[in-house]
Amino acid sequence: MKTLIAVIGPTASGKTDTAVKIAQYLDTEIISADSRQIFKEMTIGTAVPDNDTLQKVKHHFIQTRSVTEYYNAYMYEQEVISLLENDIFKRKDTVVMCGGSMLYVDAVLNGIDYAPDRDEKLRAELWKRFETEGLEPLKEELKRLDPKYYGECDLKNHARVIKALEVCIQTGQPYSSFRKGEKKQRGFDVIRIGLNFPREILHERINKRVDLMFENGLLEEAESLRKYKGLMPLNTVGYRELFDFFDGLTDLETAKELIKRNTRRYARKQITWFGKEVENRWLNPLEDEDKIMEKLQKL
């Protein structure tokens, strides 16, 4: 039986280094499960592994798309499963998947519901309405077209409201009708390795990572991407705070502190989400390497 080893956990928990060690030990390859590292223009703010790391082990789904291209978790699921079944698993018995994008990981491990292709014109019209009218009219329209999803949706998340409205208008069917939530059966086993640190250490690692990003040129990278700030990939921690700085809505030091704060908040969401996958049995990558190796030696 083929096996996918999923190295998951919050940001700054040492997933990349651990995944590389595992892949080297098993002589295999790594599939990135990071929804932002897939975009070639976003390097510093997404903590793309450096060239030395990428040369140690072959990585897939790293900087293969442009921020101007439409991409979603359903497309990712289809491409990953195809790559596994038609290529890597024909050459290797095990593959490592590494990343912290919750929806992308879930799409591969459990499957994701089909969604219609994006209607560029309709999406642009809805975003224009959001910019000129605000979120409330869009929420009211969603409530009318799909009361079921309206009751489930995070109504503060304008991107989700717009996406649901787009599907409702485009297909004439409620967005919720596409959300089956049925777990798909996979033709491979899955071993989950959840990495985390004690809260204080994780927060310290996050803060240091943000400082390093600025040293490496995050401000300049964000400025070069400012023209794309309305695109979905750039609605990301580390970029949107700097876009506010460029627009004069905040000062640089405040933007930097907001990036740290919002990254810590995102890490808490990841811990809650991935905690269900690993039953809150977290491993410390610096202290539990022997336990990780025990899992691998059982393969």
Long-range contacts (C-beta under 8 A, 24 or more apart in sequence): 1-188, 1-189, 2-84, 2-89, 2-93, 2-94, 2-95, 2-187, 2-188, 2-189, 3-93, 3-94, 3-95, 3-188, 3-189, 3-190, 3-191, 3-299, 4-84, 4-94, 4-95, 4-96, 4-97, 4-108, 4-186, 4-188, 4-189, 4-190, 4-191, 5-94, 5-95, 5-96, 5-97, 5-190, 5-191, 5-193, 5-296, 6-33, 6-97, 6-98, 6-105, 6-108, 6-109, 6-190, 6-191, 6-192, 6-193, 6-277, 7-96, 7-97, 7-98, 7-193, 7-195, 8-33, 8-98, 8-99, 8-100, 8-105, 8-192, 8-193, 8-194, 8-195, 8-274, 8-277, 8-278, 9-100, 9-194, 9-195, 9-196, 9-270, 9-271, 9-274, 9-282, 10-100, 10-196, 10-202, 10-266, 10-267, 10-268, 10-270, 10-271, 10-274, 11-47, 11-100, 11-206, 11-209, 11-263, 11-266, 11-267, 11-270, 12-202, 12-205, 12-206, 12-209, 12-263, 12-267, 13-100, 13-195, 13-196, 13-197, 13-202, 13-205, 13-285, 14-195, 14-197, 14-285, 14-286, 15-98, 15-99, 15-100, 15-195, 15-285, 16-49, 16-53, 16-98, 17-285, 18-98, 18-193, 18-195, 18-285, 18-292, 19-57, 19-96, 19-98, 20-49, 20-53, 20-56, 20-57, 22-96, 22-193, 22-292, 22-296, 23-57, 23-96, 24-56, 24-57, 25-293, 25-296, 26-92, 26-94, 26-96, 26-296, 26-299, 27-92, 28-57, 28-88, 28-92, 28-93, 28-94, 28-95, 28-96, 29-57, 29-58, 29-59, 29-60, 29-88, 29-92, 29-95, 29-96, 30-57, 30-58, 30-59, 30-60, 30-95, 30-96, 30-97, 30-98, 31-59, 31-60, 31-61, 31-80, 31-83, 31-84, 31-95, 31-96, 31-97, 31-98, 31-108, 32-59, 32-60, 32-61, 32-62, 32-97, 32-98, 32-99, 33-61, 33-97, 33-98, 33-99, 33-100, 33-101, 33-104, 33-105, 33-108, 34-61, 34-99, 34-100, 34-101, 34-104, 35-73, 35-76, 35-101, 35-103, 35-104, 36-101, 36-233, 36-236, 37-61, 37-62, 37-63, 37-99, 38-62, 38-63, 38-64, 38-65, 38-71, 38-76, 39-63, 39-65, 39-66, 39-67, 39-233, 40-64, 40-65, 40-66, 41-66, 41-67, 41-224, 41-225, 41-228, 42-67, 42-221, 42-225, 42-233, 42-234, 42-236, 42-239, 43-221, 44-213, 44-216, 44-217, 44-218, 44-221, 45-213, 45-218, 45-221, 45-222, 45-236, 45-238, 45-239, 46-236, 46-238, 47-209, 47-213, 67-225, 67-228, 67-231, 67-233, 67-234, 68-228, 68-231, 70-118, 70-120, 72-115, 72-118, 73-103, 73-104, 73-106, 73-107, 73-112, 74-107, 74-112, 74-113, 74-114, 74-115, 76-104, 76-107, 76-108, 77-107, 77-108, 77-111, 77-112, 80-107, 80-108, 81-108, 81-186, 84-188, 85-187, 89-188, 93-299, 94-299, 100-270, 100-274, 102-269, 102-270, 102-273, 102-274, 105-274, 105-277, 109-186, 109-190, 109-277, 110-183, 110-184, 111-182, 111-183, 111-184, 113-178, 113-179, 113-180, 113-181, 114-178, 115-167, 115-178, 116-167, 116-170, 116-171, 116-178, 118-166, 119-166, 119-170, 122-166, 122-169, 122-170, 123-162, 123-166, 126-162, 126-165, 126-166, 127-162, 127-230, 130-158, 130-162, 135-161, 138-162, 138-165, 141-165, 142-168, 145-169, 145-174, 146-174, 146-175, 146-176, 148-174, 148-176, 149-174, 149-175, 149-176, 149-179, 152-176, 159-232, 159-235, 191-295, 191-299, 192-277, 192-278, 193-278, 193-283, 193-292, 193-295, 194-274, 194-275, 194-277, 194-278, 194-281, 194-282, 194-283, 195-282, 195-283, 195-284, 195-285, 196-271, 196-282, 196-283, 196-284, 197-284, 197-286, 198-284, 202-267, 203-264, 206-260, 206-263, 206-264, 206-267, 207-260, 209-263, 210-238, 210-256, 210-259, 210-260, 210-263, 213-238, 214-256, 218-242, 219-252, 222-246, 237-262, 237-263, 237-266, 238-263
